Amino acid sequence: MISEYIRKFSCNSKSNPYKIFMYLATNQEDVFTYQSSLSRQLKMNYTTLNYHITRFKQQGLINKYLKLTPKGNKLFEFIWNNHDKELLRAHNIQIVFYLSSCPINYIQRYSDAIFTFFTNRKYNGLHGEVELDFGKITLMIYSRKKAVCVLKDVYGHSDEDISAAVQCISIFLQELIERRFDGITIDRFEPARIQTSHIAYLDSTLAQKFELEGFTYEGKDVAVDKSHGRFELELTNPKNNLRGIEIVKKLEGELRKTDIIDKKLDEKEVKR
């Protein structure tokens, strides 16, 4: 059974025990005779290092020679296989491209098996879906002045990651559009405001609870499901901006604390 101590540090790459454990795990050929030299290598206070080394031994993760035990190796394998998993999934993010030039007959000129005619009464244009290395996008050329791309999914560990990814993808898409549609030139692009309702928190404790109990939930402010293969918790109120994802993170953190408390209470009941 994984203790709360292990679960906490294995999910927090910025924590001291995580840094110590990963250093030991990736330097198993070294001989750590003195913890003082190890604290210098890690640039960490000796007392802090000694505390976590002691905890690792108590948890059965390392032996007296600071080598990983079979249990420690299993934990390292788990962390290594999951260390780069993204925390957030942004979906249906719009990028508006303003065209400085576009042929008058663009609908007839660019229509093919992928890009087909559409109308929404206000605009007549082209619509198509393209699968790229980073995922599927929807591209709509509304008029000779504007085109819009919709990114299905963008992943990252933070809102800054997602914003940076959208910016990079936008630059790539500008080059792609101008190359694919000869005669179109883009003046500038503007990613639409990313709202909290477009962001999902992955591997959610709450979503997992709902799924295990056999149902999903979607309300005015929050939704939980497993629509993309991982348990997701997301805010559904479009009035929140991207920073509102911190609300989701805080809520998830509180739920995990509650989950831990419930487990401890259950254990006490069993002992009685």
C-alpha positions in Angstrom: 0.0 0.0 0.0 1.4 3.4 -1.0 1.7 5.8 2.0 0.5 9.4 1.9 4.2 10.5 2.1 5.1 8.6 -1.0 2.0 9.7 -2.9 2.6 13.4 -2.1 6.2 13.6 -3.2 5.9 11.3 -6.2 3.3 13.8 -7.7 5.3 17.0 -7.0 8.5 17.3 -9.1 9.4 20.5 -7.3 9.5 19.0 -3.8 12.8 18.1 -2.0 12.0 14.4 -1.6 11.2 14.0 -5.3 14.5 15.6 -6.2 16.4 13.4 -3.8 14.7 10.2 -4.8 15.1 10.9 -8.5 18.8 11.7 -8.0 19.4 8.5 -6.2 17.4 6.5 -8.7 19.3 7.9 -11.7 22.7 7.6 -10.1 22.6 4.1 -8.7 26.1 3.3 -10.0 27.5 5.9 -7.6 28.6 5.1 -4.1 27.1 7.5 -1.6 29.4 7.0 1.4 28.7 10.4 2.9 25.4 12.2 3.0 27.3 15.5 3.4 28.7 15.1 -0.1 25.3 14.2 -1.4 23.8 17.3 0.1 26.4 19.4 -1.6 25.7 17.8 -5.0 22.0 18.5 -4.5 22.7 21.9 -3.1 20.3 21.0 -0.2 20.5 21.5 3.6 22.0 18.4 5.2 19.2 18.2 7.8 16.5 18.3 5.1 18.4 15.6 3.1 18.9 13.4 6.2 15.2 13.6 7.1 14.0 12.4 3.7 16.7 9.7 3.5 15.5 8.4 6.8 11.8 8.5 5.5 12.9 6.6 2.4 14.4 3.9 4.5 11.3 3.7 6.7 9.1 3.4 3.6 11.3 0.6 2.2 12.4 2.6 -0.9 16.1 2.4 -0.3 18.5 0.3 1.7 21.3 1.4 4.0 23.6 1.9 1.1 21.1 4.3 -0.5 20.3 1.8 -3.3 16.8 1.4 -4.5 14.9 -1.7 -3.2 12.5 -3.6 -5.4 9.7 -1.3 -4.0 11.9 1.8 -4.8 12.4 0.5 -8.3 8.7 0.1 -8.8 8.1 3.6 -7.7 10.8 5.0 -9.9 9.4 3.2 -12.9 6.0 4.6 -12.2 7.3 8.2 -11.8 9.5 7.9 -14.9 6.6 6.6 -17.0 4.3 9.4 -15.8 6.6 12.4 -15.2 5.8 14.1 -18.5 2.1 13.6 -18.4 0.3 16.9 -18.9 -1.8 18.3 -16.1 -4.2 20.3 -18.3 -6.1 19.9 -21.6 -7.3 22.9 -23.5 -9.9 22.3 -26.2 -11.7 24.1 -29.0 -9.3 27.1 -28.9 -10.0 29.6 -31.7 -7.3 31.5 -33.6 -8.4 34.3 -35.9 -6.3 35.1 -38.9 -6.8 38.4 -40.6 -6.1 38.2 -44.4 -4.4 41.0 -46.2 -5.0 39.4 -49.6 -7.3 36.6 -50.9 -8.5 35.8 -54.4 -12.1 36.9 -55.3 -13.0 33.4 -56.4 -11.5 31.8 -53.3 -14.4 29.4 -52.7 -14.2 27.9 -56.2 -10.4 28.0 -56.3 -9.8 26.2 -53.0 -12.8 23.8 -52.9 -11.8 20.1 -52.8 -12.4 16.9 -51.0 -11.2 18.4 -47.7 -12.3 22.1 -47.9 -16.0 22.4 -48.8 -18.5 25.2 -49.1 -20.5 26.3 -46.1 -22.7 29.2 -45.2 -24.1 30.6 -41.9 -26.3 33.2 -43.6 -23.8 35.9 -42.7 -20.8 34.5 -44.4 -20.1 32.2 -47.3 -16.9 30.3 -47.0 -14.9 27.1 -46.8 -14.7 24.5 -44.0 -12.4 21.6 -43.5 -10.7 19.4 -40.9 -7.0 18.6 -41.0 -5.0 16.1 -39.0 -1.6 17.5 -38.0 1.3 16.3 -35.8 -0.1 18.1 -32.8 -3.7 17.0 -33.4 -6.8 17.8 -35.4 -7.8 21.3 -36.4 -10.8 22.8 -38.0 -10.1 25.6 -40.5 -12.8 28.0 -41.8 -12.3 30.7 -44.3 -15.2 33.1 -43.6 -14.5 35.7 -46.2 -11.6 37.4 -48.1 -10.8 39.2 -44.8 -10.8 36.5 -42.2 -10.0 32.8 -41.5 -10.5 30.9 -38.2 -8.7 27.8 -36.9 -10.1 25.8 -34.0 -7.6 23.7 -32.1 -9.3 20.5 -30.8 -6.8 19.8 -28.0 -3.7 21.5 -26.6 -1.9 20.0 -23.6 0.4 21.6 -20.9 1.3 21.7 -17.3 0.1 25.2 -16.7 -1.8 28.1 -18.2 1.5 29.6 -19.4 2.4 26.3 -21.2 -1.0 26.3 -23.0 -0.7 30.0 -24.0 2.8 29.4 -25.3 1.7 26.3 -27.2 -1.2 28.2 -28.8 1.2 31.0 -29.9 3.7 28.5 -31.5 0.9 26.6 -33.2 -0.5 29.9 -34.5 2.8 30.8 -36.2 3.0 27.3 -37.7 -0.6 27.5 -39.0 0.0 30.9 -40.6 2.8 29.4 -42.7 0.7 26.3 -43.4 -2.3 28.4 -44.7 -0.2 30.7 -46.9 1.5 27.6 -48.4 -1.7 25.5 -48.8 -3.8 28.3 -50.3 -1.6 30.0 -52.9 -2.8 33.6 -53.2 -3.7 34.1 -49.5 -1.5 36.4 -47.3 -2.1 36.8 -43.6 -1.6 40.2 -42.0 -1.8 39.0 -38.4 -3.4 36.5 -36.1 -5.1 36.7 -32.7 -5.8 33.7 -30.4 -9.2 34.0 -28.9 -9.4 34.5 -25.1 -8.9 31.1 -23.6 -11.7 30.6 -21.1 -11.7 28.3 -18.1 -14.6 26.4 -19.8 -12.0 25.3 -22.4 -9.6 23.8 -19.8 -9.8 20.3 -18.2 -7.8 19.2 -15.2 -6.5 15.7 -16.0 -6.4 12.6 -13.7 -8.9 14.2 -11.3 -9.8 12.4 -8.0 -13.4 13.7 -8.2 -13.9 12.5 -11.8 -12.5 9.1 -10.8 -14.9 8.9 -7.9 -17.9 9.7 -10.2 -16.7 7.2 -12.8 -16.3 4.4 -10.3 -19.8 5.1 -9.1 -21.1 4.7 -12.6 -22.0 8.3 -13.7 -20.7 11.6 -14.8 -21.8 15.2 -13.9 -22.1 18.5 -15.7 -23.4 21.6 -13.9 -23.4 25.3 -14.4 -19.9 25.7 -12.9 -18.2 22.3 -13.1 -18.2 19.0 -15.0 -16.6 15.6 -14.5 -16.1 12.8 -17.0 -13.6 10.5 -18.7 -14.2 11.7 -22.3 -10.6 11.5 -23.4 -9.4 8.4 -21.7 -8.3 10.2 -18.5 -10.5 11.4 -15.6 -11.2 15.1 -16.1 -12.5 18.0 -13.9 -13.3 21.2 -15.7 -15.1 24.5 -15.0 -18.0 25.2 -17.3 -18.7 28.8 -16.7 -17.4 30.8 -19.7 -17.2 34.0 -17.7 -14.0 32.8 -16.0 -10.7 33.6 -17.8 -7.7 31.2 -18.1 -6.4 32.1 -14.6 -9.6 30.6 -13.2 -8.0 27.2 -13.7 -6.4 27.8 -10.3 -9.9 27.4 -8.9 -9.9 23.9 -10.4 -6.5 23.1 -9.0 -7.5 24.3 -5.5 -10.7 22.3 -5.6 -8.9 19.2 -6.7 -6.4 19.6 -3.9 -9.1 20.0 -1.3 -10.8 16.9 -2.7 -7.6 14.9 -2.4 -7.2 16.0 1.2 -10.8 14.9 1.9 -10.1 11.6 0.2 -7.1 11.0 2.4 -9.1 11.9 5.6 -11.9 9.5 4.5 -9.4 6.7 4.0 -7.8 7.3 7.5 -11.3 7.3 9.1 -12.1 4.0 7.3 -8.9 2.5 8.5 -9.7 3.5 12.1 -13.2 1.9 11.8 -11.6 -1.3 10.5 -9.3 -1.5 13.5 -12.2 -1.0 15.9 
